[in-house]
Amino acid sequence: MRNEKKQKNKNSKPSTQTHLPISEIKEGTVILKDGTMRAVLMTSSINFALKTEEEQNALISSYVSFLNSIEFPVQIVVQSRRLQIKGYLEKLLKLEKEQTNELLRAQTADYRAFISEFVEIGQIMTKRFFVIIPFDPLSNKQKSFWARFKEVLHPAVTIRLKEERFQKRKADLDSRVRQVMAGLQGMSLEVVQLDTQSLIELYYSSYNPDISFAQELYSVNDLQIENT
């Protein structure tokens, strides 16, 4: 009996997922437990200091116009992470093994060892820039107050969105995404929306920075999803 109780208590412990605000990620969209949704864009950067004064003024003007054109909040996140070169080193190792010239093989091995040691000692960091676009049905001005209030009363909002409701909200979110992408591209920035696999990797590395550096995440098609 005591062992059964211990086993029962062990199985009743909440999973890590219960402590996260995310309900699910699908179709390139993050669905939070409160029913709101998020889309994430990854952008390039601009070295503002290297621009001429005229170019700087033009960028500032474009940025101001972009902010004035949107009627919803956006979040800008700069993420710093250790440079991950595992894939590059594996490619060098493959080239080294395939090299028929002994001298070139030795040089490739030396170069691979130098890069590995240089990154390890120098702790080289890489920066990535993200723009998070939210959608909250309560703040959607395209719907009436009672239509928005009615959505909140449905219990499915706090757990999982029904497919029809999800597609309607995703359409509104996609409209915001297109507007933000157009504004960022107007500042000569390269912008791409993260898909489901990229979103999972992003949140995985954000919540597990040390583990994610040593252990890469499997493809979303290979992940085992547990329903809670």
Buried (B, 14 or more C-beta within 10 A) or exposed (E): EEEEEEEEEEEEEEEEEEEEEBBBBBEBBBBBBEBBBBBBBBBEEBEEEEEEEEEBEBBEEBBEEBEEEEEBEBEEEEBEBBEBBEEBBEEBEEBBEEBEEEEEBEEBBEEBEEBBEEBEEEEEEEEBBBBBBBBBBEEBEEBEEEEBEEBEEEEEBEEBBEEEBBEBBBEBBBEBBEBBBEBBEEBEBEBEBBBBBBBBBBBBBEEBEEEBBEEEBEEBEEEEEEEE
